[in-house]
């Protein structure tokens, strides 16, 4: 994973940053925590512009969020409830979970989107209830853009400051990424088993 990300950024530059951040929002296991720091390192090395990296990362991230928002507008609450009733076991979610999530989102709205864009694991999914509950597009894009800007800028700065020490990251980032993927799988299995016991 690390080698794929670094080679794409090295060959495509800022366009690669935008493309990877878009993919990261559509397919979350590709971590922005690897993409943006390495882009920041390339900016510190003079291979990329720091400003262009942050802008490209923000655009790619917001574009991916908009895709999920649009999907959310197509999925009615009634349709989602039918899906949960039929496949809730495999989705590891119940109608009660859905009720709590939607009620929380309706109370918090824009704040939820803004803060959610900076929380790993939530960053992608927060766009779906925004579309489903009919949050207006302009405020959604504003909160998403601001949250994404802060997140990408912070990660880019971390890579920029590492600079010469960034080469050391490669020795541990792949194992950490593998542990992350393994943890997500274990979490899913645990939720699956818990859901089965509750039923």
C-alpha positions as CSV (number, residue, x, y, z in Angstrom):
1,X,0.0,0.0,0.0
2,X,2.7,2.4,1.0
3,X,4.7,1.7,-2.2
4,X,1.7,2.2,-4.4
5,X,0.9,5.6,-2.8
6,X,4.4,6.9,-2.9
7,X,5.0,5.9,-6.5
8,X,1.7,7.5,-7.6
9,X,2.5,10.7,-5.8
10,X,6.0,10.8,-7.1
11,X,4.8,10.4,-10.7
12,X,1.6,12.4,-10.8
13,X,2.3,15.2,-8.3
14,X,-0.6,17.3,-7.1
15,X,-3.0,15.6,-9.5
16,X,-2.0,12.3,-7.8
17,X,-2.8,13.8,-4.4
18,X,-6.3,14.8,-5.5
19,X,-6.9,11.4,-7.1
20,X,-5.7,9.5,-4.0
21,X,-7.8,11.6,-1.6
22,X,-10.8,11.1,-3.8
23,X,-10.2,7.3,-3.8
24,X,-9.5,7.4,0.0
25,X,-13.0,8.8,0.6
26,X,-14.7,6.3,-1.7
27,X,-12.6,3.3,-0.5
28,X,-11.6,4.2,3.1
29,X,-8.9,1.5,3.7
30,X,-6.5,3.8,1.6
31,X,-5.5,6.1,4.5
32,X,-5.2,9.8,4.2
33,X,-2.8,9.5,7.1
34,X,-0.2,8.1,4.6
35,X,-1.1,10.1,1.5
36,X,-0.9,13.7,2.9
37,X,2.2,13.4,5.0
38,X,4.1,11.9,2.1
39,X,2.8,14.7,-0.1
40,X,4.1,17.1,2.6
41,X,7.4,15.5,2.5
42,X,7.6,15.9,-1.3
43,X,6.7,19.6,-0.8
44,X,9.5,20.0,1.8
45,X,11.9,18.3,-0.7
46,X,10.9,20.8,-3.4
47,X,9.2,18.3,-5.7
48,X,5.8,19.7,-5.0
49,X,4.3,23.0,-3.9
50,X,3.0,23.0,-0.3
51,X,-0.1,25.1,-1.2
52,X,-0.9,23.0,-4.3
53,X,-0.7,19.8,-2.2
54,X,-3.1,21.2,0.4
55,X,-5.5,22.5,-2.2
56,X,-5.4,19.3,-4.2
57,X,-5.9,17.2,-1.1
58,X,-8.9,19.3,0.0
59,X,-10.5,19.1,-3.5
60,X,-10.1,15.4,-3.7
61,X,-11.4,14.8,-0.2
62,X,-14.4,17.1,-0.7
63,X,-15.2,15.5,-4.1
64,X,-15.3,12.0,-2.4
65,X,-17.5,13.4,0.4
66,X,-19.9,14.8,-2.2
67,X,-20.2,11.4,-3.9
68,X,-21.4,9.9,-0.6
69,X,-23.7,12.9,0.0
70,X,-25.2,12.3,-3.4
71,X,-25.7,8.5,-2.6
72,X,-27.3,9.6,0.6
73,X,-29.9,11.7,-1.3
74,X,-30.8,8.6,-3.3
75,X,-31.3,6.3,-0.3
76,X,-34.6,7.1,1.4
77,X,-34.9,6.3,5.1
78,X,-37.6,3.8,4.3
79,X,-35.4,2.0,1.8
80,X,-32.5,1.9,4.3
81,X,-34.8,0.4,7.0
82,X,-35.8,-2.3,4.6
83,X,-32.1,-3.0,3.8
84,X,-31.3,-3.2,7.6
85,X,-34.3,-5.4,8.2
86,X,-33.1,-7.8,5.5
87,X,-29.3,-7.6,5.8
88,X,-28.8,-5.9,9.2
89,X,-26.9,-8.9,10.4
90,X,-24.2,-8.5,7.8
91,X,-24.2,-4.7,8.1
92,X,-23.9,-5.1,11.9
93,X,-26.5,-2.3,12.4
94,X,-30.0,-2.4,13.8
95,X,-33.0,0.0,13.3
96,X,-32.3,1.3,16.8
97,X,-28.8,2.2,15.7
98,X,-30.2,4.0,12.7
99,X,-32.7,5.9,14.9
100,X,-30.0,7.1,17.3
101,X,-27.6,8.1,14.4
102,X,-30.2,10.1,12.5
103,X,-31.5,11.8,15.6
104,X,-28.0,12.8,16.6
105,X,-27.3,14.1,13.1
106,X,-30.5,16.1,12.9
107,X,-29.5,17.8,16.2
108,X,-26.0,18.6,15.2
109,X,-26.1,19.0,11.4
110,X,-23.3,21.2,10.1
111,X,-21.2,20.8,13.3
112,X,-21.3,17.0,12.8
113,X,-20.1,17.3,9.1
114,X,-17.4,19.8,10.0
115,X,-16.0,17.7,12.9
116,X,-16.7,14.4,11.2
117,X,-14.4,15.3,8.3
118,X,-11.5,15.3,10.8
119,X,-12.2,11.9,12.5
120,X,-10.8,8.8,10.9
121,X,-13.5,6.2,10.3
122,X,-16.2,8.8,10.4
123,X,-14.9,11.1,7.6
124,X,-16.5,9.1,4.8
125,X,-19.7,8.0,6.4
126,X,-20.8,11.4,7.8
127,X,-21.8,12.5,4.3
128,X,-24.5,9.8,3.9
129,X,-26.8,11.1,6.7
130,X,-26.2,14.6,5.4
131,X,-27.7,13.6,2.0
132,X,-30.4,11.4,3.5
133,X,-31.7,14.0,5.9
134,X,-31.9,16.6,3.2
135,X,-29.1,18.9,4.4
136,X,-28.8,21.7,1.8
137,X,-25.9,21.2,-0.6
138,X,-24.2,24.6,-0.1
139,X,-23.8,24.3,3.7
140,X,-22.7,20.7,3.3
141,X,-20.0,21.7,0.9
142,X,-18.9,24.6,3.1
143,X,-18.6,22.5,6.3
144,X,-17.1,19.6,4.3
145,X,-14.6,21.9,2.6
146,X,-13.5,23.6,5.9
147,X,-13.2,20.3,7.7
148,X,-11.3,18.7,4.9
149,X,-8.9,21.7,4.6
150,X,-8.0,21.6,8.2
151,X,-7.4,17.8,8.1
152,X,-5.4,17.8,4.9
153,X,-3.3,20.8,6.0
154,X,-2.5,19.3,9.4
155,X,-1.4,16.0,7.8
156,X,0.6,17.8,5.1
157,X,2.4,20.0,7.7
158,X,3.3,16.8,9.7
159,X,5.0,15.4,6.6
160,X,6.6,18.7,5.8
161,X,8.1,19.0,9.2
162,X,9.4,15.4,9.1
163,X,11.4,16.2,5.9
164,X,14.7,14.3,6.1
165,X,13.3,11.9,8.7
166,X,10.4,10.8,6.5
167,X,12.4,7.9,5.0
168,X,12.2,6.2,8.4
169,X,8.5,6.2,8.2
170,X,8.5,3.5,5.5
171,X,10.0,1.0,7.9
172,X,6.9,1.1,10.2
173,X,4.0,2.5,8.1
174,X,3.4,-0.8,6.2
175,X,3.1,-2.9,9.4
176,X,0.9,-0.2,11.0
177,X,-1.3,-0.2,7.9
178,X,-1.6,-4.0,8.0
179,X,-2.5,-3.8,11.7
180,X,-5.1,-1.2,11.0
181,X,-6.7,-3.4,8.3
182,X,-6.6,-6.4,10.5
183,X,-8.2,-4.4,13.4
184,X,-11.0,-3.3,11.1
185,X,-11.7,-6.9,10.1
186,X,-11.7,-8.1,13.8
187,X,-14.0,-5.2,14.7
188,X,-16.4,-6.3,11.9
189,X,-16.4,-9.9,13.1
190,X,-16.9,-8.8,16.7
191,X,-19.9,-6.6,15.7
192,X,-21.3,-9.5,13.6
193,X,-21.1,-11.9,16.5
194,X,-22.5,-9.4,19.0
195,X,-25.4,-8.7,16.6
196,X,-26.1,-12.4,16.4
197,X,-26.1,-12.8,20.2
198,X,-28.5,-9.8,20.6
199,X,-30.9,-11.3,18.1
